[in-house]
């Protein structure tokens, strides 16, 4: 497990020039990488998702009311079913 965590962490560090907040949360990110291979893969392939979570501090303010508000804002301009599905998928990846 530790080897996989270090490998994923190195790929995340490669993106850290774009996302300086990553180094501030190194221990937390490594713990997440050890606990969830799925989340680790998501972070490694889409580091902007993690950056957005950290920048917006969604990891701190993740109560139901704020999530409902965020979802409503994200769906505000959705006008088709394919766009709805894409928006829901993005919201799920970012907030769940």
C-alpha positions in Angstrom: 0.0 0.0 0.0 2.8 2.4 0.9 4.4 2.0 -2.4 1.2 2.8 -4.3 0.6 5.9 -2.0 4.1 7.2 -2.8 3.7 6.6 -6.5 0.4 8.5 -6.5 1.8 11.2 -4.3 4.7 11.7 -6.8 2.2 12.1 -9.6 0.3 14.6 -7.5 3.5 16.5 -6.7 4.1 16.8 -10.5 0.9 18.9 -10.6 1.7 20.8 -7.4 3.3 23.7 -9.3 -0.1 24.5 -10.7 -1.7 23.7 -7.3 0.5 25.0 -4.4 -2.1 24.0 -1.8 -1.3 20.3 -2.2 1.9 20.6 -0.2 0.0 22.2 2.7 -2.2 19.1 2.9 0.5 16.4 2.2 -0.2 14.2 5.2 -4.0 14.4 4.7 -3.7 13.6 1.0 -1.4 10.6 1.7 -3.9 9.3 4.2 -6.7 9.6 1.6 -4.5 7.8 -1.0 -4.0 4.9 1.4 -7.7 4.6 2.2 -9.2 4.8 -1.2 -7.6 3.7 -4.5 -10.6 5.1 -6.4 -10.1 8.6 -4.9 -6.3 8.3 -5.4 -6.8 7.6 -9.1 -9.2 10.5 -9.4 -6.8 12.9 -7.7 -3.9 11.6 -9.8 -5.8 11.9 -13.1 -7.8 15.1 -12.3 -5.7 17.1 -9.8 -7.9 20.2 -10.5 -10.8 18.4 -8.6 -8.7 18.2 -5.5 -7.4 21.8 -5.9 -11.0 23.1 -6.2 -12.0 21.2 -3.0 -9.1 22.7 -1.1 -9.5 26.2 -2.5 -13.2 26.3 -1.7 -12.7 24.5 1.6 -15.4 22.1 0.8 -13.7 19.5 2.9 -14.5 21.7 5.9 -17.9 23.0 4.9 -19.6 19.8 3.7 -22.9 20.0 5.5 -26.2 19.1 3.7 -27.5 22.6 3.4 -24.3 24.0 1.8 -24.2 21.0 -0.6 -27.8 21.6 -1.6 -27.0 25.2 -2.3 -23.9 24.3 -4.3 -25.8 21.7 -6.4 -28.6 24.2 -7.1 -26.1 26.8 -8.3 -24.4 24.2 -10.5 -27.7 23.1 -12.0 -29.0 26.6 -12.5 -28.3 26.9 -16.2 -28.6 23.3 -17.2 -31.1 23.0 -20.1 -30.8 19.4 -21.4 -30.6 15.9 -20.0 -27.1 15.2 -21.2 -25.9 18.5 -19.6 -27.8 17.5 -16.4 -26.1 14.1 -16.3 -22.7 15.7 -16.9 -23.3 18.3 -14.2 -24.4 15.7 -11.7 -21.4 13.5 -12.5 -19.1 16.5 -12.0 -20.8 17.4 -8.7 -20.6 13.9 -7.5 -16.9 13.6 -8.3 -16.2 16.9 -6.6 -18.3 16.7 -3.5 -18.9 13.1 -2.6 
